[in-house]
Every structure is written in C-alpha cells, then in structure tokens.
C-alpha cells in the first residue's frame, strides 16, 4: 500500500474498530493488513456476497493481496466461504463471519470470567482473613479498588500486611494500598523488594519486617 493510497484510505470511509477488537490483532497474531480487511468485512454484516474488486478499491490493496488475506483469515477460522445458488440460478461466493463472531464472543466471555474469578478470589481471601462475611458496603469498597486498577495480588498482599499487624479493617488496607501507590509499589514483587530493602537496613531486628509501618516511613527514600 503506497502513501497516496494509504492517505486516500485514511481520509475516506471510516472503519469502526471497537477497542476490544483492536486487542485481537495481537491476541490472534494477525498481520495488520489481514486485520484491517477483517474489520472492513465486519462492517458489511455477518453474511454477504464476496466482491474482491470492491475491497481492492476501498482499502487500496492489490487484488492478489486481498485474496491472500481472505485465505489467511479462512485458515485462521475467522471467516468462511460459502457457495450458494443466487436468484438467477448461478453459483455465488458468500463470506460468512459467523466463525469470527463466535471466536470473538468466546474471547470476551473469557475476559469476563477471569475478572469474575479475580474478584471472587479477593473477596474470599478477605472474608477468610477477617473470619466473617463481608457486608455489602465492604464489597463495594473492594470493587472500587479493582476498578481503580489495583491488582488482585497487591490487594491480597495489603490484606496479609493488615492481618499481620492485627488489623481487620478495610480502611486500614486501603491506606496501605494508597501508600504503596504513592511509592510506586504496584505488584507483589514490588512489595517483596521493599521488604528486602528494609530487612537489609534492619538486620538486627528481623521481626520488624512483619511489623513494617508503611504510613510512618520517612519519605526521604522516595
């Protein structure tokens, strides 16, 4: 695709690409031209007659490139070619995107499932550590943490930290999370690095590792 054709394509008709579908380009290891053709075909519906010359004109790829991409998408089971008898009794090639939508829905449902499992794991851990069922308000607080982007493993580390300090309180856990966030602690590995750093300074008092006061630390090391 030369620069003139690319400019014409970019300033011409719009291809709608939802963010979730944009992620599929890497997930399914598609070349960009194959992905663009797939998104172009998506805008035409679930099933329609094959018209390679129209695709060639709209996108700016050669007819050979268009057919090679369609073949690639078929091999990836993202589209299917059906031969049907038209109104005039002649055989016509139709493109079906049924397989693409099926795989796309499976992809979305898997993301939802993982999120649900993650939330369930965090909720279950906190209930286990607290030794009681969480109230609706507490559940909303935890959901807010997840929505703000705190990783479930980081929340679990904050819960353990609070429990080791004898505190079973979500507000205390929240203070730990925000204090860690201020210090650039985003993952479980970051927590371990910070503890090891503290341990190396306080070699004579190893038990202080478990009683580390995150809120009282001097900010001079930031």
Secondary structure, DSSP 8 states (H G I E B T S, - for coil): --HHHHHHHHHSS-----HHHHHHHHHTT--HHHHHHHHHHHTT-SEEE--HHHHHHHH---HHHHHHHHHHHHHTTS-EEEEEE-TTS-EEEEEE-HHHHHHHHHHHHHHHHHHHHHHHHHHHHHHHHHTS---HHHHHHHHHHHHTT--HHHHHHHHHHHHHTT---HHHHHHHHHHHHHTT--SHHHHHHHHHHHHHH-TT-GGGGTT--GGGS-GGG-
